[in-house]
């Protein structure tokens, strides 16, 4: 298998979910983008934190910028 490294940076936009409309630069057109969002924790020990994890999957029907990633509602 031949690896070619980074092919360049492209603009991507997230569609739906908590990061709807967020634009970013991605390299090598990743299949999945993971977004985390801090959660409030009450009465937690010092240093403990919690984050919500959201998954966005690439829309393969879009071949030009901006690439589109749709919110995966079934993701953990």
C-alpha positions as CSV (number, residue, x, y, z in Angstrom):
1,X,0.0,0.0,0.0
2,X,1.4,3.3,-1.0
3,X,1.1,6.3,1.3
4,X,1.2,9.8,-0.2
5,X,0.9,11.9,2.9
6,X,-1.2,15.0,3.2
7,X,-2.9,16.0,0.0
8,X,-3.7,19.5,1.1
9,X,-6.2,21.4,3.2
10,X,-9.8,21.8,2.2
11,X,-12.7,23.6,3.8
12,X,-15.4,21.4,5.4
13,X,-18.7,22.3,7.0
14,X,-20.6,20.4,9.7
15,X,-24.3,19.8,9.1
16,X,-26.8,19.3,12.0
17,X,-26.2,18.4,15.6
18,X,-24.5,20.7,18.2
19,X,-21.8,22.0,15.8
20,X,-24.2,22.8,12.9
21,X,-22.6,25.3,10.5
22,X,-19.1,25.0,11.9
23,X,-16.5,25.4,9.2
24,X,-13.0,24.0,9.5
25,X,-10.0,22.9,7.4
26,X,-9.4,19.2,7.0
27,X,-6.6,17.3,5.3
28,X,-6.9,14.0,3.3
29,X,-10.8,14.1,3.5
30,X,-11.3,12.1,6.7
31,X,-14.3,9.8,6.8
32,X,-15.3,10.9,10.3
33,X,-14.9,14.0,12.4
34,X,-15.4,13.8,16.2
35,X,-16.5,16.9,18.1
36,X,-16.4,17.2,21.9
37,X,-18.3,19.6,24.0
38,X,-17.6,20.1,27.8
39,X,-20.4,19.2,30.2
40,X,-21.1,20.8,33.6
41,X,-20.2,18.4,36.5
42,X,-21.6,19.2,39.9
43,X,-19.8,18.0,43.1
44,X,-17.0,16.3,41.1
45,X,-13.6,15.6,42.6
46,X,-10.8,18.1,41.7
47,X,-9.7,17.7,38.1
48,X,-12.6,15.5,36.9
49,X,-14.3,16.6,33.7
50,X,-16.9,15.2,31.4
51,X,-17.4,15.8,27.7
52,X,-20.2,15.0,25.2
53,X,-18.9,13.2,22.1
54,X,-20.5,13.8,18.7
55,X,-19.7,12.2,15.4
56,X,-20.0,13.7,11.9
57,X,-19.7,11.5,8.8
58,X,-18.5,12.7,5.4
59,X,-21.1,13.1,2.6
60,X,-19.5,11.2,-0.3
61,X,-21.8,12.9,-2.7
62,X,-19.9,16.2,-2.3
63,X,-16.6,16.3,-4.2
64,X,-15.7,20.0,-4.0
65,X,-15.3,22.5,-1.3
66,X,-16.8,23.0,1.1
67,X,-16.9,19.3,2.0
68,X,-20.0,18.3,4.0
69,X,-20.1,16.2,7.2
70,X,-23.5,15.2,8.5
71,X,-24.3,14.6,12.2
72,X,-24.6,10.9,13.1
73,X,-27.6,10.9,15.5
74,X,-26.8,7.2,16.4
75,X,-23.3,7.9,17.5
76,X,-22.5,7.5,21.2
